[in-house]
Amino acid sequence: MSKVAIVTDSTTNIPKNLLQGIDVHVAPAIVIWSGEELRDGVDIQPTAFYERLVGAKEMPTTSQATPGAFKEIYEGLVKDGQKDILSYHVSTKLSGTVNSAEQAKALVPDANIQIIDGYSASMGTGWPLLEGIKAVKAGKSLDEVVATVEKAREKSGVLLMVDTLEFLHRGGRIGGASRFLGTALNLKPILELQDGALDAIERVRTKKKAKARLIELVQERTGGETPLRIASLHANAKEEAEQLLEDAKSALNPAESVITEVSPAVGTHTGPGTLGICYMSGI
């Protein structure tokens, strides 16, 4: 049994092939659709979600993972003898998940729980968490694992392009991207997670040019620092994500690269067709 237990939420959505043999405990976000509450990644998977989203008359909303879900996870870990817990989550500027975790922590006094705001989402939280997992497997203490994750968090980022800003606007997650509302259809907004909030940084003419610009921006943000790890993320656009990853690998020569789907809880706000690159460098 590992000395430190790892807890996250379903928005992180680390590809399963990276988690082989690693026990990560996931609190599911909630997708609310036509009066039904669906646990992200449990009751509804990304492919089924996006298929249903196309042509849906009623759009879904989301809610963060509940305090009850976290309490159940924390208590189960304590019962199994694991009292040192790292709980690493989606940005507080995007979700109330950290607040739910804090509420649950107060109800489990026997555990030593460190709750960290990941300032990001998807593999923007996933890459730092994987570094934390490596530290756990190396037998590091909770404080050492926390330091590892926080260092990796500072070297990570997320850049993405969306087909439309309407989903972000409707869900209240649009942030600084609001100034791009009403952008002509042939202009693709490029967004970046900055200090945990989504901001629109550029408008690029055509999707092809936008995808090339994503790769250029990763180069600019990382400054050639190695090793580089990248994840091509997508919301029901697998073929485009595969091509984006191949183009990025040719240009960036990453040490590690994966494709990941945008979870339903995130895709509710970004909309189908979203593409992006999550990166971590120098770690």
For each residue, the residues with C-beta under 8 A, 3 or more apart:
1: 80 81 82
2: 5 6 23 82 136 137
3: 84 136 139 140 141 142
4: 82 84 85 86 136 140 141 142 145
5: 2 23 25 77 82 84 85 86
6: 2 22 23 24 25 85 86 88 129 132 133 136
7: 24 25 26 27 70 73 74 77 85 86 87 88 101
8: 12 14 24 25 26 27 87 88 89 125 129
9: 12 26 27 28 29 64 65 89 90 95 97
10: 13 26 27 28 29 39 40 41 42 65 263 265
11: 29 40 89 90 95 97 121 122 125 263 265 266
12: 8 9 26 88 89 90 118 121 122 123 125 126 129
13: 10 41 122 123 126 260 261 262 263 266
14: 8 18 19 24 123 126 129 130 260
15: 18 19 231 258 259 260
16: 19 20
17: 20 258
18: 14 15 126 130 258
19: 14 15 16 22 24
20: 16 17
21:
22: 6 19 133 137
23: 2 5 6
24: 6 7 8 14 19 129 133
25: 5 6 7 8 73 76 77
26: 7 8 9 10 12 41
27: 7 8 9 10 65 66 69 70 73 97 100 101
28: 9 10 39 40 41 42 65 69
29: 9 10 11 39 40 62 63 64 65 95 97 263 264 265
30: 37 38 39 40 62 63 64 65 66 265
31: 37 38 39 40 44 49 60 61 62 264 265 268
32: 35 36 37 38 60 61 62 63
33: 36 38 52 58 60 61
34: 58
35: 32
36: 32 33
37: 30 31 32 63
38: 30 31 32 33 42 43 44 264
39: 10 28 29 30 31 42 43 44
40: 10 11 28 29 30 31 43 44 62 263 264 265
41: 10 13 26 28 44 45 263 264
42: 10 28 38 39
43: 38 39 40
44: 31 38 39 40 41 48 49 264
45: 41 48 49 264
46: 49 50 235 236 261 262 263 264 267
47: 50 51 236 261
48: 44 45 51 52
49: 31 44 45 46 52 53 264 267
50: 46 47 53 54 235 236 267 272
51: 47 48 54 236
52: 33 48 49 56
53: 49 50 56 59 60 236 267 272
54: 50 51 236 272
55:
56: 52 53 59 60
57:
58: 33 34
59: 53 56 170 268
60: 31 32 33 53 56 264 268
61: 31 32 33 171 268
62: 29 30 31 32 40 171 265 268 269
63: 29 30 32 37 66
64: 9 29 30 95 96 97 99 100
65: 9 10 27 28 29 30 69 70 97 100 101
66: 27 30 63 69 70 100
67: 70 71 100 101 103 104 107
68: 71 72 104
69: 27 28 65 66 72 73 100 104
70: 7 27 65 66 67 73 74 87 100 101 103 104 105
71: 67 68 74 75 104 107 108
72: 68 69 75 76
73: 7 25 27 69 70 76 77 104
74: 7 70 71 77 78 85 87 104 105 108 111 113
75: 71 72 78 79 108
76: 25 72 73 79 80
77: 5 7 25 73 74 80 82 83 85 111
78: 74 75 81 82 83 108 110 111
79: 75 76
80: 1 76 77
81: 1 78
82: 1 2 4 5 77 78 85
83: 77 78 110 111 112
84: 3 4 5 111 112 141 142
85: 4 5 6 7 74 77 82 111 112 113 114 142
86: 4 5 6 7 114 116 132 136 142 145 146 149
87: 7 8 70 74 101 105 113 114 115 116
88: 6 7 8 12 115 116 118 125 128 129 132 149
89: 8 9 11 12 95 97 98 101 115 116 117 118 125
90: 9 11 12 94 95 97 98 118 120 121 125
91: 94 95 117 118 119 120 121 193 196 197
92: 95 96 97 98 99 117 196
93: 175 195 196 197
94: 90 91 121 173 196 197 198
95: 9 11 29 64 89 90 91 92 98
96: 64 92 99 100
97: 9 11 27 29 64 65 89 90 92 100 101
98: 89 90 92 95 101 102 115 117
99: 64 92 96 102 103
100: 27 64 65 66 67 69 70 96 97 103 104
101: 7 27 65 67 70 87 89 97 98 104 105 113 115
102: 98 99 105 106 115
103: 67 70 99 100 106 107
104: 67 68 69 70 71 73 74 100 101 107 108
105: 70 74 87 101 102 108 111 113 115
106: 102 103 109
107: 67 71 103 104
108: 71 74 75 78 104 105 111 113
109: 106
110: 78 83
111: 74 77 78 83 84 85 105 108
112: 83 84 85 142
113: 74 85 87 101 105 108
114: 85 86 87 142 146
115: 87 88 89 98 101 102 105
116: 86 87 88 89 146 149 150 153
117: 89 91 92 98 196
118: 12 88 89 90 91 121 124 125 128 129 153
119: 91 124 153 193 195 196
120: 90 91 124 125 153 156 157 158 193 196 278
121: 11 12 90 91 94 118 124 125 158 193 266
122: 11 12 13 125 126 158 231 233 260 262 263 266 276 278
123: 12 13 14 126 127 158 231 233 258 260 278
124: 118 119 120 121 127 156 157 158 193 278
125: 8 11 12 88 89 90 118 120 121 122 128 129
126: 12 13 14 18 122 123 129 130 231 260 278
127: 123 124 130 131 152 156 229 231 278 279 280 283
128: 88 118 125 131 132 149 150 152 153 156 280
129: 6 8 12 14 24 88 118 125 126 132 133 149
130: 14 18 126 127 133 134
131: 127 128 134 135 148 149 151 152 280 283
132: 6 86 88 128 129 135 136 145 146 148 149 152
133: 6 22 24 129 130 136 137
134: 130 131 137 138 148
135: 131 132 138 140 144 145 148 149
136: 2 3 4 6 86 132 133 139 140 145
137: 2 22 133 134
138: 134 135
139: 3 136
140: 3 4 135 136 144 145 148
141: 3 4 84 144 145
142: 3 4 84 85 86 112 114 145 146
143: 146 147
144: 135 140 141 147 148
145: 4 86 132 135 136 140 141 142 148 149
146: 86 114 116 132 142 143 149 150
147: 143 144 150 151
148: 131 132 134 135 140 144 145 151 152
149: 86 88 116 128 129 131 132 135 145 146 152 153
150: 116 128 146 147 153 154
151: 131 147 148 154 155 283
152: 127 128 131 132 148 149 155 156 280 283
153: 116 118 119 120 128 149 150 156
154: 150 151
155: 151 152 225 280 281 282 283
156: 120 124 127 128 152 153 278 279 280
157: 120 124 192 193 218 221 278 279 280
158: 120 121 122 123 124 192 193 233 276 277 278 279
159: 190 191 192 214 217 218 221 276 277 279
160: 190 191 192 214 233 270 274 275 276 277
161: 188 189 190 191 204 207 210 211 214 274 275 276
162: 165 167 168 188 189 191 270 271 273 274
163: 188 271 272 273 274
164: 167 271
165: 162 168 169 174 177 178 180 181 183 189 200
166: 169 170 271
167: 162 164 170 171 268 269 270 271
168: 162 165 171 173 174 175 177 198 269 270 271
169: 165 166 172 174 178 181
170: 59 166 167
171: 61 62 167 168 174 268 269
172: 169
173: 94 168 198 269
174: 165 168 169 171 177 178 181 198
175: 93 168 178 197 198 199
176: 179 197 198 199 200
177: 165 168 174 180 181 189 191 198 199 200
178: 165 169 174 175 181
179: 176 200
180: 165 177 183 189 200 203
181: 165 169 174 177 178
182:
183: 165 180 187 189 203
184: 187
185:
186: 205 206
187: 183 184 203 204 205
188: 161 162 163 203 204 205 206 207 209 210
189: 161 162 165 177 180 183 200 202 203
190: 159 160 161 200 201 202 203 204 210 213 214 217
191: 159 160 161 162 177 198 199 200 201
192: 157 158 159 160 198 199 201 217
193: 91 119 120 121 124 157 158 196 197 198 199
194: 197 198 199
195: 93 119
196: 91 92 93 94 117 119 120 193
197: 91 93 94 175 176 193 194
198: 94 168 173 174 175 176 177 191 192 193 194
199: 175 176 177 191 192 193 194
200: 165 176 177 179 180 189 190 191 203
201: 190 191 192 217
202: 189 190 213
203: 180 183 187 188 189 190 200
204: 161 187 188 190 209 210 213
205: 186 187 188 209
206: 186 188 209 210
207: 161 188 210 211
208: 211 212
209: 188 204 205 206 212 213
210: 161 188 190 204 206 207 213 214
211: 161 207 208 214 215 240 243 244 247 275
212: 208 209 215 216 247
213: 190 202 204 209 210 216 217
214: 159 160 161 190 210 211 217 218 244 248 275 276 277
215: 211 212 218 219 244 247 248 251 252 277
216: 212 213 219 220
217: 159 190 192 201 213 214 220 221
218: 157 159 214 215 221 222 230 248 252 277 279
219: 215 216 222 223 224 251 252
220: 216 217 223
221: 157 159 217 218 279
222: 218 219 225 228 252 279 281 282
223: 219 220 281
224: 219
225: 155 222 228 281 282
226: 255 281 282
227: 254 255 256 281 282 283
228: 222 225 252 253 254 255 279 280 281
229: 127 254 255 256 257 279 280 281 283
230: 218 245 248 249 252 254 256 257 258 277 278 279
231: 15 122 123 126 127 257 258 259 260 277 278 279
232: 241 242 244 245 248 257 258 259 260 275 276 277
233: 122 123 158 160 241 259 260 261 262 274 275 276 277 278
234: 237 238 240 241 244 259 260 261 262 274 275 276
235: 46 50 261 262 266 267 270 271 272 273 274 275
236: 46 47 50 51 53 54 267 272 273
237: 234 240 241 272 273 274 275
238: 234 241 242 259 261
239: 242 243
240: 211 234 237 243 244 275
241: 232 233 234 237 238 244 245 259 275
242: 232 238 239 245 246 259
243: 211 239 240 246 247
244: 211 214 215 232 234 240 241 247 248 275 277
245: 230 232 241 242 248 249 257 259
246: 242 243 249 250
247: 211 212 215 243 244 250 251
248: 214 215 218 230 232 244 245 251 252 254 257 277
249: 230 245 246 252 253 254 257
250: 246 247 253
251: 215 219 247 248
252: 215 218 219 222 228 230 248 249
253: 228 249 250
254: 227 228 229 230 248 249 257
255: 226 227 228 229
256: 227 229 230
257: 229 230 231 232 245 248 249 254
258: 15 17 18 123 230 231 232
259: 15 231 232 233 234 238 241 242 245
260: 13 14 15 122 123 126 231 232 233 234 278
261: 13 46 47 233 234 235 238
262: 13 46 122 233 234 235 266 267 270 274
263: 10 11 13 29 40 41 46 122 266 267
264: 29 31 38 40 41 44 45 46 49 60 267 268
265: 10 11 29 30 31 40 62 268
266: 11 13 121 122 235 262 263 269 270
267: 46 49 50 53 235 236 262 263 264 270 271 272 274
268: 31 59 60 61 62 167 171 264 265
269: 62 167 168 171 173 266
270: 160 162 167 168 235 262 266 267 274
271: 162 163 164 166 167 168 235 267 274
272: 50 53 54 163 235 236 237 267
273: 162 163 235 236 237
274: 160 161 162 163 233 234 235 237 262 267 270 271
275: 160 161 211 214 232 233 234 235 237 240 241 244
276: 122 158 159 160 161 214 232 233 234
277: 158 159 160 214 215 218 230 231 232 233 244 248
278: 120 122 123 124 126 127 156 157 158 230 231 233 260
279: 127 156 157 158 159 218 221 222 228 229 230 231
280: 127 128 131 152 155 156 157 228 229 283
281: 155 222 223 225 226 227 228 229
282: 155 222 225 226 227
283: 127 131 151 152 155 227 229 280
